[in-house]
Amino acid sequence: MLRINQLILPLDHTEQQLNDAVLALLGIEQEQLLSISTFKRGFDARQKNTIKLIYTLDVDTLANQALLKTFSENPNIKATPDMQYRPVAQAPESLAQRPIVIGFGPCGLFIALILAQMGFKPIVLERGKDVKRRTKDTWDLWRGRTLHKESNVQFGEGGAGTFSDGKLYSQIKDKRHLSRKVLREFVLAGAPAEIELISKPHIGTFKLVKMVQNMRQTIIELGGEIRFDQKVEDLIIDKGHIKGVTLASGEQLLSEHVAIAVGHSARDTFEMLVANNVHIEAKPFSVGFRIEHPQSMIDDVRFGPSAGNALLGAADYKLVHHCKNNRTVYSFCMCPGGTVVAATSEEGQVVSNGMSQYSRNERNANAAIVVGIDPATDYPGHPLAGIELQRKIERAAYDLGGQNYNAPAQLVGDFLKGRPSTQLGDVTPSYQPGVTLTDLAPLLPDFAIAAIREAIPAFNKKIKGFAREDAILTAAETRTSSPICVKRDNDTLQSISTQGLYPGGEGAGYAGGILSAAVDGIKVAEAMALAMTTKYAEN
């Protein structure tokens, strides 16, 4: 088959127009065309009055080889690549030890799934609850101001991505097409088939919950074991080699192949790793606020007369501004038609995050507006200094919000003028359990406040109304990415200090979202499988 890239058509084109465009591009007659299937579909909305659809197509004809020769110099017409995922190993009939996976977010989920598919029967240890019970606990904070420290937006089956927009795209290099494996498994678990088609797929929380349950069942059917409410308290290490783990209950599980795939909020786990001399380094992350606007405003600005078109859905945006003080402010984790949610995992702290359902039909759009910070200049010292900074900001947000898990909030107009907010405008904040209007400037370092105050008017030039007086800023957005990196060998993916320990995913500093974490999980599972296969073959 032929893979055709960058076929551009009007938003309102017909199927016949797509067919005719393929024929014209290839210079063939209808009788020579066997099939057309869409591999990917995106859109170009830079000119909102003439929005275009952009296709990547797989086309079969009676003259594939001749056409490949004819278009050999055309980078947009090539042979369809082989994207079939193939396991790298198969477990021996008898395993001396089963691999252990710590954490059951996107990375841990795919480590376990791939290992199970290769016959290695992993044991998964998740400190939180299964996703059904976890959902109830999360609502306890949102509706009742009661925090469950081991079962919340951050901890539990599915990881932090379960309560998010469910974005399934990233900017990782993916020469092996592992992201297609991830999307395929999601579809098999109940995700909409279109996630394999559209250029910026998302799932939303409700669909993610059911998918995670189905994938868990698949792992169990393949011989894996999922253990909830099982916090790993310590590692068993002998002469630089992992030998197993100790649970909070005191139980010890022995294994010389342990994947650590915790999220970036597992701060006590990072402390435990440092105590065990596992090599960790501080890394950059970002801090800031959530901003909310009416979704209808974003739709109108981005899509113009095409706002509401089903193929376009709710509009998103991606913004970056380089400030005079040499800081960079950017939008992050934009959630069209979503809500701002309480995302703390520690008592006496307030953290904001964004979430959308599959429909993306809530009143507001929200996104993080954050400033990049760096350990070299902003939190020098030991590897966990970034966590200390996060906690400082989150505790201050809790105090400023009223010490009842309300989030401190401020109108954009007041923030830009440097005065506290006292009443809302037309934009109603979506954060639950509630917000307390105040002045957000004391929460962040002066350089961050100055940078955000410079960036918002600059963003207004790209999205008219972005700096509207009554848009809402909600604090604090601190968990944009992991503040640490558990260093690993580039080839074996094992910790550079602890043999047999495989750091992976977002918490370890190797991913930034559901898709990239899942892809990293596949890589970790493969590395573990190859190491175990070699070890057992030698024995």
Summary of the structure (lengths in Angstrom):
residues: 539
radius of gyration: 24.5
end to end distance: 45.3
largest distance: 72.1
contacts: 1941
relative contact order: 0.15
helix: 32%
strand: 25%
